[in-house]
Amino acid sequence: MDKTHDFRTLEEIRQRKYELRRQIDRDNEHISQLWGSLFVKRKDSTTGQFVTNLLSHGAMVIDAFLLVKKLRRNYGGLMQSLRRKKS
């Protein structure tokens, strides 16, 4: 981050405002390019890649489900006791 500036005139403030606006516009353009690259359609995958991706995503879903189940089992009583205290 930039250091704080001691502005003495309105012209210095305008100049700094212009510099910040340029920097924001450049950053906005960069973010727009990155955002657009997130949704680029990939090449058609082979059947083997499709199956691999399907298994990988399925494993992640199962893992997330088991994690939620474990957390509810271990900390479910804590959440219920907090709800009782509010009532």
N, C-alpha and C positions, 0 to 999 in steps of 0.2 A: 504494500500500500504506500501511497505517496505520503510524504510528511505534510503537516498542516502548513498553509501558506499565510503570510501576513500581507494582506491586500491593502494598498494605500489609495488606489483610485478605482473608479468605476470601470475604466478601461482594462485594468488588470483582472477584475472580476469577469468582465465579458470575455477576455482572452482565455481565462481558465475554463469558463463555461463552454466556450467553443471547443477547446481541447478535450474536455470530458465528453461532449456530445460526439465528437469524432471517434473517440475511443469506444464509447457505447455502441455507435453504429458499426464499427469494425467487429466488436464482440458479438453483436446481434447477427451480423452476416455469417460469422464463423459458427455460431450456434445453429443457425438455420441450415447451413451445409451439413453439419453433423446430424441434425434431426432428420434431414432428408435422407441421409445415408442409412438411417436405421430401417427404413421401409423400402429399401431397394429389393425388388423381387430377385430371388436367387435362381440360378440355372436349375432346370429340371434334374432331379436326382434319380439315380438308378433305383431299382427295386430293393437292392440290398441296403442302400443308404436310407431309403424310406423306412424299412423294417427296423434298422438300427436306431433311427430317430424316434420311431414309435415306441420301441422298447425303452429307450433312454427317458423319454417324457413320461411314460407309464411308471417307470421306477421312481422318478422324482415325485409324481403324484402320490404314490404309495408311501414313500418316505415322509412326505409332508403330512399325510393322514396319520401315520404312526406317531410322528412327533407331536401333533396336536392331541392325539389320544393320550400319550404319555404325560404331557404337560397338564392336561385336565385331570388325569388320575392323581398326579403328584401334588398339584396346587389347586385342585377343585375345592377342597375344604377351606382353603385360605380365602378364595373368592367368595364363598358362601358366608363365611364369618364377617367379611368386610361388608357385604350387602346387609347383613343383620344389624350391624352397628349403625348404618345409615338410617335404618327404619326406626 
